[in-house]
Every structure is written in C-alpha cells, then in structure tokens.
Amino acid sequence: MNKVLLIDDEKRMVDLLALYLKPHHYLCYKAYGAKEALSAIRVETFDIILLDIMMPEMNGWKLCKELRRFSGVPIIMVTARDQKEDIVKGLKLGADDYITKPINEEELLARMDALLRRIKPSSHINVQGLIWNEDRFELTYKNNPIKLTPKEFFMVGHLMKNPNRVFTRDQLIDLIWGFTSETEGRTVDSHVRNVREKIRQAGFPIDVYFKTVWGVGYKWVHK
C-alpha cells in the first residue's frame, strides 16, 4: 500500500482526493497547508505527494522548492491553473507531474501509478555492506547492528538517500528536529560526531563517505 500526502488548504479538496484514492490501496495523510506538510514529512516517509499551488502563507511552488532541498519524494502539482507557464514553473522547481482541476479520477490514478512505477523511493540502502533499513529501523554493517538514536538514524538515512547533495545545518535542523525547533547548529555537529564514531567503531570507513563541507554543512559521497 502506497502512502500519499495530500496538501491543500481546502479541506473539501483534500477529502475528495482521499475519497478517490482510498479504494485503490492508497494510505492517505492530510495536510492543510505548508507547515502541516513539513511537519508530516519529518515524521513519516511518503511514496508520493499531491500538492496544491494556491495556498496562503507558503504557496505550492515555494513548498515544492523547499521540499526539494531535502527530499526526492515524487510530487504531483494539483491546481486550477492550466497555463503553460505555470506547468513549466512547477516542473523547473522539482515537481514530477502536473494535473489540473477539476480532477478526472482515472487520469489522476493513471498519473500516480505511472510515476510510482518510474520513481520508487528506496527504504533499503546498501553501501559497501553498510545497510540502512528504514522498514526495520536499523543500521547494520556486515550484518552487525549499529545502535543509533532516532535522530541519528534519520540523519544518516537522508544523507545516504541523497548522495553528493550538501545539506546545511539549518536544513538538517528543519528536517530532523522540526520547522519550529530552537535547536542550534552545534547540536547537529554533535550528532554528526556521534554517528561517525559509532559507524567507525563498527569497522566501516565512514570518513570516506560522510564528508564535512566546510562553512556549509554535510554530505554523503557516492563512490
């Protein structure tokens, strides 16, 4: 069953999308705006996102751009607008597809199914015997478990899922601790040191992969 996040400030539209999708084996989560969406994405892993453009505070374009700073989850923009320039803008900001209101149920399902076949987020990553398994919530090296806190686990997982992509300390705080957190960059650095030390003690050459980008943040290097 695929998990879909429905983002729209109009409750009626969110309920209608859920009504379309639930009979087709989609597990629907609802967010009535950008802040709720960002909070949901930090605590849940989704297979696909349906994102409305016209929302107050932060519109769908800005939210799409923000999501692409730390997540590769497939995004379909949903809007009443059908101008070509709007479609191009959404795709340039990182959306994977676009559908306009009023929504045709069969077309929506077809687009979602096609996108999920093409882009399936990985919950199991293997790097030279270091395995990050989201389903089991465990990190192992050569089948030996490495004990991490939940925040350490999600931090290393997001880096491994986005190789060669630099994450700033602020991005990691928003992603791991929460959009409204008062956590400081020093806390991120402390968690990074702990993760490196735990993985290093397990025998994995962590310093080859987990890199500091001085003055910016951190990244996982793909070899």
C-alpha positions as semicolon CSV with decimal commas, in nm:
position;residue;x (nm);y (nm);z (nm)
1;M;0,000;0,000;0,000
2;N;0,145;0,337;-0,105
3;K;0,145;0,630;0,136
4;V;0,033;0,960;-0,017
5;L;0,046;1,305;0,144
6;L;-0,240;1,532;0,031
7;I;-0,155;1,902;0,071
8;D;-0,425;2,164;0,020
9;D;-0,567;2,439;0,239
10;E;-0,920;2,345;0,125
11;K;-1,050;2,059;0,339
12;R;-1,314;1,973;0,079
13;M;-1,049;1,911;-0,189
14;V;-0,833;1,701;0,045
15;D;-1,134;1,489;0,142
16;L;-1,230;1,447;-0,224
17;L;-0,879;1,329;-0,318
18;A;-0,880;1,083;-0,028
19;L;-1,218;0,956;-0,144
20;Y;-1,073;0,892;-0,492
21;L;-0,759;0,718;-0,366
22;K;-0,855;0,502;-0,068
23;P;-1,036;0,234;-0,276
24;H;-0,718;0,197;-0,483
25;H;-0,492;0,094;-0,195
26;Y;-0,351;0,435;-0,108
27;L;-0,296;0,523;0,256
28;C;-0,387;0,893;0,269
29;Y;-0,235;1,152;0,503
30;K;-0,377;1,505;0,507
31;A;-0,200;1,840;0,549
32;Y;-0,393;2,168;0,535
33;G;-0,103;2,392;0,439
34;A;0,275;2,407;0,413
35;K;0,357;2,398;0,785
36;E;0,148;2,086;0,844
37;A;0,305;1,927;0,536
38;L;0,662;1,994;0,651
39;S;0,582;1,856;0,996
40;A;0,430;1,541;0,846
41;I;0,726;1,479;0,614
42;R;0,968;1,497;0,906
43;V;0,795;1,216;1,094
44;E;0,663;1,000;0,809
45;T;0,803;0,860;0,487
46;F;0,573;0,904;0,185
47;D;0,571;0,738;-0,154
48;I;0,412;1,034;-0,334
49;I;0,279;1,385;-0,268
50;L;-0,019;1,566;-0,423
51;L;0,048;1,937;-0,378
52;D;-0,191;2,226;-0,441
53;I;-0,037;2,551;-0,568
54;M;-0,271;2,821;-0,442
55;M;-0,226;2,817;-0,063
56;P;-0,183;3,102;0,188
57;E;0,142;3,172;0,377
58;M;0,353;2,946;0,153
59;N;0,222;2,851;-0,192
60;G;0,281;2,519;-0,362
61;W;0,571;2,644;-0,570
62;K;0,763;2,764;-0,264
63;L;0,680;2,446;-0,075
64;C;0,794;2,231;-0,369
65;K;1,124;2,419;-0,377
66;E;1,163;2,373;0,000
67;L;1,088;2,000;-0,020
68;R;1,345;1,953;-0,292
69;R;1,612;2,085;-0,058
70;F;1,598;1,760;0,139
71;S;1,356;1,514;-0,022
72;G;1,327;1,333;-0,354
73;V;0,971;1,204;-0,295
74;P;0,765;1,225;-0,618
75;I;0,543;1,535;-0,635
76;I;0,235;1,594;-0,850
77;M;0,118;1,957;-0,855
78;V;-0,261;1,992;-0,832
79;T;-0,417;2,325;-0,931
80;A;-0,699;2,503;-1,110
81;R;-0,443;2,681;-1,322
82;D;-0,374;2,535;-1,665
83;Q;-0,147;2,797;-1,821
84;K;0,160;2,650;-1,985
85;E;0,397;2,880;-1,793
86;D;0,260;2,752;-1,461
87;I;0,324;2,393;-1,565
88;V;0,680;2,476;-1,670
89;K;0,745;2,665;-1,345
90;G;0,631;2,371;-1,133
91;L;0,847;2,124;-1,324
92;K;1,151;2,350;-1,303
93;L;1,112;2,370;-0,925
94;G;1,125;1,992;-0,895
95;A;0,770;1,866;-0,944
96;D;0,744;1,538;-1,132
97;D;0,400;1,585;-1,287
98;Y;0,104;1,822;-1,301
99;I;-0,273;1,782;-1,306
100;T;-0,544;2,049;-1,320
101;K;-0,882;2,088;-1,151
102;P;-1,150;1,970;-1,195
103;I;-0,968;1,642;-1,149
104;N;-1,052;1,338;-1,355
105;E;-1,023;1,042;-1,119
106;E;-0,899;0,796;-1,381
107;E;-0,636;1,039;-1,510
108;L;-0,511;1,110;-1,157
109;L;-0,477;0,741;-1,075
110;A;-0,301;0,673;-1,405
111;R;-0,052;0,956;-1,348
112;M;0,019;0,844;-0,992
113;D;0,063;0,480;-1,090
114;A;0,297;0,573;-1,376
115;L;0,505;0,799;-1,154
116;L;0,536;0,539;-0,880
117;R;0,650;0,279;-1,131
118;R;0,914;0,519;-1,256
119;I;1,027;0,666;-0,923
120;K;1,015;0,442;-0,618
121;P;1,186;0,578;-0,305
122;S;1,430;0,337;-0,150
123;S;1,381;0,225;0,209
124;H;1,681;-0,009;0,190
125;I;2,026;0,128;0,104
126;N;2,345;-0,078;0,086
127;V;2,684;0,095;0,069
128;Q;2,974;-0,149;0,081
129;G;2,799;-0,364;0,341
130;L;2,662;-0,071;0,544
131;I;2,285;-0,122;0,524
132;W;2,030;0,142;0,623
133;N;1,692;-0,029;0,650
134;E;1,400;0,206;0,714
135;D;1,141;-0,072;0,734
136;R;1,331;-0,241;1,017
137;F;1,458;0,088;1,160
138;E;1,812;-0,043;1,176
139;L;2,162;0,031;1,051
140;T;2,398;-0,264;1,014
141;Y;2,750;-0,326;0,887
142;K;2,832;-0,679;0,774
143;N;2,511;-0,789;0,950
144;N;2,621;-0,638;1,283
145;P;2,378;-0,376;1,422
146;I;2,493;-0,019;1,491
147;K;2,292;0,143;1,769
148;L;2,177;0,492;1,674
149;T;1,925;0,728;1,827
150;P;1,618;0,802;1,610
151;K;1,757;1,142;1,508
152;E;2,097;0,991;1,422
153;F;1,924;0,718;1,221
154;F;1,716;0,961;1,016
155;M;2,009;1,195;0,964
156;V;2,238;0,933;0,814
157;G;1,948;0,786;0,617
158;H;1,862;1,116;0,450
159;L;2,224;1,173;0,359
160;M;2,258;0,821;0,216
161;K;1,937;0,860;0,016
162;N;2,064;1,185;-0,136
163;P;2,429;1,114;-0,226
164;N;2,655;1,406;-0,323
165;R;2,390;1,656;-0,210
166;V;2,502;1,908;0,052
167;F;2,269;1,969;0,347
168;T;2,321;2,282;0,555
169;R;2,289;2,267;0,932
170;D;1,966;2,466;0,911
171;Q;1,822;2,219;0,660
172;L;1,910;1,926;0,886
173;I;1,753;2,102;1,184
174;D;1,428;2,161;0,990
175;L;1,430;1,805;0,866
176;I;1,524;1,615;1,182
177;W;1,422;1,837;1,473
178;G;1,131;2,027;1,324
179;F;1,047;2,352;1,149
180;T;0,988;2,541;1,476
181;S;1,275;2,387;1,669
182;E;1,519;2,610;1,857
183;T;1,798;2,357;1,803
184;E;2,132;2,514;1,709
185;G;2,399;2,410;1,461
186;R;2,620;2,283;1,743
187;T;2,362;2,013;1,816
188;V;2,382;1,898;1,454
189;D;2,762;1,886;1,476
190;S;2,738;1,680;1,795
191;H;2,505;1,428;1,631
192;V;2,734;1,406;1,329
193;R;3,032;1,328;1,554
194;N;2,832;1,057;1,733
195;V;2,716;0,898;1,406
196;R;3,067;0,894;1,263
197;E;3,218;0,745;1,578
198;K;2,955;0,469;1,610
199;I;2,990;0,368;1,245
200;R;3,369;0,394;1,258
201;Q;3,377;0,160;1,560
202;A;3,177;-0,093;1,360
203;G;3,463;-0,104;1,107
204;F;3,305;0,087;0,820
205;P;3,528;0,356;0,653
206;I;3,281;0,632;0,736
207;D;3,525;0,919;0,671
208;V;3,543;0,818;0,306
209;Y;3,169;0,873;0,262
210;F;3,039;1,113;0,528
211;K;3,201;1,446;0,443
212;T;3,201;1,790;0,601
213;V;3,164;2,076;0,353
214;W;3,336;2,349;0,550
215;G;3,126;2,659;0,603
216;V;2,820;2,493;0,453
217;G;2,716;2,159;0,603
218;Y;2,743;1,786;0,533
219;K;2,703;1,537;0,250
220;W;2,725;1,165;0,174
221;V;2,964;1,099;-0,113
222;H;2,863;0,839;-0,369
223;K;3,158;0,624;-0,478
